[in-house]
Amino acid sequence: MTVRTIAEAKAHAKALRARLAAEGTIVGHAKALELVAHQNGARDWNTLSAKLARAASPRFYLQQRVRGYYLGQAFEGEIVEIRSSNSGHAVSIRFDQPVDTVTFASFSNLRRVARGVVDDSGRSVEKTSNGVPHLIIAAL
């Protein structure tokens, strides 16, 4: 059984201890954690635990400083709202400086905040007519 979280690994270790105890083999909790780590291809519990903790760390978070491109225009700013969605991370970013979303010389549309849904790589699924993602973000 492959575990995806530390909680799953600990629950698996608890179940393993109970099953072994029912068969007459008593093992401590630490030994059961080591066995779960080996079953999941890790050298030891500390290695598996660190791997699972890294995987659970959010890529983007509230008040994170980011840089990137919104409708092709470079920006730096801060994530002021974030929530998980089925297609990624729904974010609102407040720009340090207003971003002009129009490329025509005779017209401007300055924005201070942008909203979008980005995947774990920081790219939005929505794209402009030339195929560029609406929003691209990366941590500063």
Backbone hydrogen bonds in HBPLUS format (Angstrom, degrees):
<---DONOR---> <-ACCEPTOR-->    atom                        ^
c    i                          cat <-CA-CA->   ^        H-A-AA   ^      H-
h    n   atom  resd res      DA  || num        DHA   H-A  angle D-A-AA Bond
n    s   type  num  typ     dist DA aas  dist angle  dist       angle   num
A0009-ALA N   A0005-THR O   3.05 MM   4  6.35 157.5  2.10 146.8 153.0     1
A0010-LYS N   A0006-ILE O   2.91 MM   4  6.18 159.9  1.95 154.4 159.0     2
A0011-ALA N   A0007-ALA O   2.95 MM   4  6.13 157.5  2.00 147.3 153.8     3
A0012-HIS N   A0008-GLU O   2.86 MM   4  6.03 153.9  1.92 147.4 154.9     4
A0013-ALA N   A0009-ALA O   2.93 MM   4  6.18 152.9  2.01 144.5 151.9     5
A0014-LYS N   A0010-LYS O   2.96 MM   4  6.21 154.7  2.02 146.4 152.9     6
A0015-ALA N   A0011-ALA O   2.97 MM   4  6.23 160.3  2.01 149.2 154.1     7
A0016-LEU N   A0012-HIS O   2.86 MM   4  6.04 154.0  1.92 147.1 155.0     8
A0017-ARG N   A0013-ALA O   2.93 MM   4  6.16 157.3  1.99 148.5 153.8     9
A0018-ALA N   A0014-LYS O   3.08 MM   4  6.35 158.8  2.12 146.5 151.9    10
A0019-ARG N   A0015-ALA O   2.91 MM   4  6.15 160.0  1.95 150.4 155.9    11
A0020-LEU N   A0016-LEU O   2.91 MM   4  6.09 165.1  1.93 153.0 157.0    12
A0021-ALA N   A0017-ARG O   2.86 MM   4  5.98 155.6  1.91 146.7 154.1    13
A0022-ALA N   A0018-ALA O   2.95 MM   4  6.15 150.8  2.04 144.5 152.0    14
A0023-GLU N   A0019-ARG O   3.23 MM   4  6.52 132.1  2.48 135.7 147.7    15
A0023-GLU N   A0020-LEU O   3.05 MM   3  5.07 132.3  2.29  95.2 108.6    16
A0025-THR N   A0020-LEU O   2.82 MM   5  5.08 156.5  1.87 149.3 141.3    17
A0024-GLY N   A0021-ALA O   2.97 MM   3  4.92 158.5  2.01 102.3 108.7    18
A0032-ALA N   A0028-GLY O   3.04 MM   4  6.33 156.2  2.09 148.9 155.9    19
A0033-LEU N   A0029-HIS O   2.92 MM   4  6.23 153.0  1.99 151.1 158.3    20
A0034-GLU N   A0030-ALA O   3.02 MM   4  6.32 152.8  2.10 145.2 152.6    21
A0035-LEU N   A0031-LYS O   2.94 MM   4  6.25 153.8  2.01 148.5 155.6    22
A0036-VAL N   A0032-ALA O   2.97 MM   4  6.26 155.7  2.03 148.4 154.6    23
A0037-ALA N   A0033-LEU O   2.94 MM   4  6.19 155.2  2.00 146.1 153.1    24
A0038-HIS N   A0034-GLU O   2.99 MM   4  6.30 159.6  2.03 150.8 155.3    25
A0039-GLN N   A0035-LEU O   2.92 MM   4  6.17 155.6  1.98 147.4 154.5    26
A0040-ASN N   A0036-VAL O   3.09 MM   4  6.29 129.8  2.35 139.9 152.4    27
A0040-ASN N   A0037-ALA O   3.08 MM   3  5.16 136.9  2.27  97.7 110.0    28
A0042-ALA N   A0037-ALA O   2.91 MM   5  5.11 160.2  1.95 151.4 144.7    29
A0041-GLY N   A0038-HIS O   3.08 MM   3  5.09 160.8  2.12 110.7 110.7    30
A0048-LEU N   A0044-ASP O   3.13 MM   4  6.47 165.8  2.15 155.8 159.4    31
A0049-SER N   A0045-TRP O   2.78 MM   4  5.90 168.8  1.80 160.2 163.8    32
A0050-ALA N   A0046-ASN O   3.00 MM   4  6.08 160.2  2.04 143.4 148.4    33
A0051-LYS N   A0047-THR O   3.02 MM   4  6.20 159.0  2.06 147.9 153.9    34
A0052-LEU N   A0048-LEU O   2.92 MM   4  6.14 163.8  1.94 156.6 160.4    35
A0053-ALA N   A0049-SER O   2.92 MM   4  6.08 152.0  2.00 146.1 154.2    36
A0054-ARG N   A0050-ALA O   2.98 MM   4  6.18 159.1  2.03 149.2 154.0    37
A0055-ALA N   A0051-LYS O   3.10 MM   4  6.32 156.8  2.15 145.1 151.5    38
A0056-ALA N   A0052-LEU O   3.10 MM   4  6.26 136.3  2.29 137.7 148.6    39
A0056-ALA N   A0053-ALA O   3.20 MM   3  5.13 128.6  2.48  92.5 105.8    40
A0057-SER N   A0054-ARG O   3.23 MM   3  5.29 148.8  2.33  99.9 108.8    41
A0064-GLN N   A0061-TYR O   3.19 MM   3  5.64 144.8  2.32 137.0 134.8    42
A0063-GLN N   A0079-ILE O   2.76 MM  16  4.98 152.7  1.84 151.4 153.0    43
A0079-ILE N   A0064-GLN O   2.95 MM  15  5.41 159.3  1.99 150.0 155.9    44
A0140-LEU N   A0065-ARG O   3.06 MM  75  5.68 159.0  2.11 135.8 133.0    45
A0066-VAL N   A0077-GLY O   2.92 MM  11  5.50 164.3  1.94 141.1 146.2    46
A0077-GLY N   A0066-VAL O   2.87 MM  11  5.50 160.3  1.91 159.7 159.5    47
A0067-ARG N   A0138-ALA O   2.92 MM  71  5.56 154.4  1.98 157.4 165.9    48
A0138-ALA N   A0067-ARG O   2.90 MM  71  5.56 138.8  2.07 158.5 169.4    49
A0068-GLY N   A0075-PHE O   3.00 MM   7  5.52 151.9  2.08 149.9 148.5    50
A0075-PHE N   A0068-GLY O   2.92 MM   7  5.52 143.3  2.06 144.9 145.7    51
A0069-TYR N   A0136-ILE O   2.92 MM  67  5.16 146.6  2.03 137.3 148.0    52
A0136-ILE N   A0069-TYR O   2.91 MM  67  5.16 150.2  2.00 151.5 157.5    53
A0070-TYR N   A0073-GLN O   2.87 MM   3  5.19 158.9  1.91 143.1 144.5    54
A0073-GLN N   A0070-TYR O   2.96 MM   3  5.19 167.2  1.98 114.3 117.8    55
A0071-LEU N   A0134-HIS O   2.74 MM  63  4.85 167.6  1.75 149.7 154.2    56
A0096-ASP N   A0076-GLU O   2.86 MM  20  5.89 170.2  1.87 154.5 151.5    57
A0078-GLU N   A0094-ARG O   2.99 MM  16  5.42 152.7  2.07 141.6 148.5    58
A0094-ARG N   A0078-GLU O   2.91 MM  16  5.42 159.4  1.95 160.2 157.7    59
A0080-VAL N   A0092-SER O   2.81 MM  12  5.63 156.1  1.87 149.9 157.8    60
A0092-SER N   A0081-GLU O   2.89 MM  11  4.95 146.4  2.00 142.3 140.1    61
A0083-ARG N   A0090-ALA O   2.98 MM   7  5.30 141.1  2.13 141.4 152.7    62
A0090-ALA N   A0083-ARG O   2.80 MM   7  5.30 153.3  1.87 173.3 171.4    63
A0085-SER N   A0088-GLY O   2.79 MM   3  5.23 157.9  1.83 163.6 157.6    64
A0088-GLY N   A0085-SER O   3.25 MM   3  5.23 165.1  2.27 104.2 108.7    65
A0089-HIS N   A0118-VAL O   2.75 MM  29  5.28 167.7  1.76 158.1 161.5    66
A0118-VAL N   A0089-HIS O   2.96 MM  29  5.28 159.6  2.00 142.0 141.2    67
A0091-VAL N   A0116-GLY O   2.80 MM  25  5.59 163.3  1.83 173.4 176.8    68
A0116-GLY N   A0091-VAL O   3.01 MM  25  5.59 152.5  2.09 155.0 161.1    69
A0093-ILE N   A0114-ALA O   2.83 MM  21  5.36 161.4  1.86 157.0 163.4    70
A0114-ALA N   A0093-ILE O   2.98 MM  21  5.36 152.0  2.06 144.1 152.9    71
A0095-PHE N   A0112-ARG O   2.72 MM  17  5.27 162.8  1.75 155.8 161.4    72
A0099-VAL N   A0111-ARG O   2.82 MM  12  5.19 160.7  1.86 148.9 150.7    73
A0111-ARG N   A0099-VAL O   2.79 MM  12  5.19 149.5  1.88 134.5 144.1    74
A0101-THR N   A0109-ASN O   2.98 MM   8  5.61 170.8  1.99 147.7 145.3    75
A0119-ASP N   A0123-ARG O   3.01 MM   4  5.67 157.4  2.06 136.7 138.4    76
A0122-GLY N   A0119-ASP O   2.89 MM   3  5.31 161.0  1.93 115.2 121.6    77
A0137-ILE N   A0122-GLY O   2.79 MM  15  4.87 157.5  1.84 136.9 144.7    78
A0124-SER N   A0135-LEU O   2.92 MM  11  5.30 144.8  2.05 164.0 165.8    79
A0134-HIS N   A0126-GLU O   2.88 MM   8  5.78 162.0  1.91 140.2 140.4    80
A0128-THR N   A0132-VAL O   2.71 MM   4  5.36 160.6  1.75 153.3 156.0    81
A0131-GLY N   A0128-THR O   2.94 MM   3  5.31 160.4  1.97 120.2 121.2    82
